[in-house]
Amino acid sequence: MTDVRTERLVLHPLTVAEAERVAAAEPTTADRWAADYPTDGDRKDARDLLELCATAGDPTPFGGYEIRLRDDGTAIGGLCFHRPPDEHGAVTIGYGVVGSARGHGYATEALHALLAVARSAGARTVRGDADHDNVASQRVMHGAGMRHVRSDEKVRYYEITFPRQ
């Protein structure tokens, strides 16, 4: 799979070797990482991707992506599909941008592009969630076109369903 480009970002599908480096937080000299990348969440998502690749094979395009700035290639976060679509065509996503890159709309821009990837690859529904106090993440999902569908005592759940093509 090739990189997904937006106006300001590149969503780069992680290879196994790249996911191993992110999971270990050990960049090579060729990696351009923001000083606060990867976060614990990025490392966990990379480990999950490695486990999925080892047990089920390469899930592309329903794997993990590194969010890079288009102008210089610096990695500022990640987003991923937790698993390939289920029998109903539903997938769950996760994402995050490092603290030094927050407040610029990068997460919304990246999520919007990832939703387009999901739709073009045949997913019918994309789901995400955020804790009640994570208002920024709720705004990201809303800004990317997802709608609030329910809440429980800890979490607000969002989704978008694509019309059949």
Long-range contacts (C-beta under 8 A, 24 or more apart in sequence): 1-60, 1-61, 4-65, 4-113, 4-114, 4-116, 4-117, 5-70, 6-70, 6-109, 6-110, 6-112, 6-113, 7-70, 7-109, 8-69, 8-70, 8-71, 8-106, 8-109, 9-67, 9-68, 9-69, 9-70, 9-106, 9-109, 9-110, 9-113, 10-67, 10-68, 10-69, 10-70, 10-73, 11-65, 11-66, 11-67, 11-68, 11-79, 11-110, 11-113, 11-114, 11-117, 12-65, 12-66, 12-68, 13-60, 13-61, 13-63, 13-64, 13-65, 14-46, 14-49, 14-63, 14-64, 14-65, 14-66, 14-78, 16-50, 16-53, 18-66, 19-46, 19-47, 19-49, 19-50, 19-53, 19-64, 20-46, 20-50, 22-46, 22-66, 22-78, 23-47, 23-50, 31-75, 32-68, 32-72, 32-73, 32-74, 32-75, 33-74, 33-75, 34-74, 34-75, 34-76, 34-98, 34-100, 34-101, 35-100, 36-98, 36-99, 36-100, 37-75, 37-76, 37-77, 37-98, 38-75, 38-78, 39-77, 39-96, 39-98, 41-78, 41-94, 41-96, 42-77, 42-78, 42-96, 45-78, 45-80, 45-94, 46-78, 48-80, 48-82, 49-80, 52-83, 56-84, 59-83, 59-84, 61-117, 61-121, 62-91, 62-118, 62-121, 62-123, 65-110, 65-114, 67-95, 67-97, 67-106, 67-107, 67-110, 69-101, 76-100, 76-101, 76-106, 77-101, 77-106, 77-107, 77-110, 79-110, 79-111, 79-114, 81-114, 81-118, 85-122, 85-123, 85-124, 88-124, 88-125, 89-122, 89-123, 89-124, 89-125, 90-123, 90-124, 90-125, 90-126, 90-127, 91-118, 91-123, 91-125, 91-126, 91-127, 92-126, 92-127, 92-128, 93-118, 93-126, 93-127, 93-128, 94-128, 95-128, 95-140, 102-136, 105-143, 107-136, 107-137, 107-140, 108-139, 108-140, 108-143, 108-144, 111-140, 111-141, 111-143, 111-144, 112-143, 112-144, 112-145, 115-144, 115-145, 115-146, 115-160, 118-162, 119-162, 123-162, 124-161, 124-162, 124-164, 125-159, 125-160, 125-161, 125-162, 126-159, 126-160, 127-157, 127-158, 127-159, 128-157, 128-158, 128-159, 129-155, 129-156, 129-157, 129-158, 130-155, 130-156, 130-158, 131-155, 131-156, 132-156
